[in-house]
Amino acid sequence: MTTREAPALPPEELVRLWAGLGIKRGQRVITYCGGGYFGSFDLAMLYLMGCKNIALYDGSMAKWDRHPELPVETN
């Protein structure tokens, strides 16, 4: 895909933004979302940024949502 079809920030910009959140290249990062779509995108971007210690927890939010007693941040 081209950036016109699926816009994304350049890897250098993502490195800067995610570094502000405390994410570093050598750190273990596990991405997640409801069905794996957005988590997969994040995983691919982390890989392009040079991160190698990464994983996807596929379906994690779908599993979490089955338990209404668990907290969910909405904003």
N, C-alpha and C positions, 0 to 999 in steps of 0.2 A: 504494500500500500504506500501511497505517497502521503506527505503531510497534508495535502489538500483533502484527501479522502478521510484521513484520521489524524487531525491536528494534535500535536504534542509539542511540548517544549523541548529544545535541544538538550542532549544529555548533560552538557556543561551547566545549563540553567537548573536542571533537576538536581545535580550534585550540590549546587549552592543552596537551593531551597530545602532539600532534605537534610543537608548538613546543619541548617538552622534548627531542625527538629531533633538533632543528635544522631542522625544516621550516618555512619561512616563506612567506607568501602570494605574494610576487613571484618565488620560486625556481622553477626548472624541476624538475618531479617526474614521474617515469615509474613507473607502477604495473605490477605483474606478478603472475602466478600461473600455474598449470598450463594452464588452459583459458580464462581470461579472466573467470571468474565473480567471484571475490573481488577481482581487480584492477579490474573494472568498478565494483564497489561502492565501493572506495577512491577511484576516479576521481570518482564521483558525489559522495561526501562532500567531497572536496577542492574540487570545483566549488561546492558549497553553502557551503563555508567562505570562498569568495571567490577561490580560486586559479584563474587562467586559463591559466597556462603549464604545462599538464599533458598527459600522454599515457598510453596503455595499450600495453604490449608484449604483445600477445595470444599466448598459447601459449609464452611464454618458458621457463617451467620444464619444459614437455614437451620442448622442444628441448634444454635444458641436461641433462636426465636421460638423454638418448641418449648422453652422453659420460661414462662412469664415471670417467674420469681427472680430471674437474672437481670441485672441492670443493662440498659441500652441508652447511650447518649444520642440525642436526636438533633443537635445543632452543630 
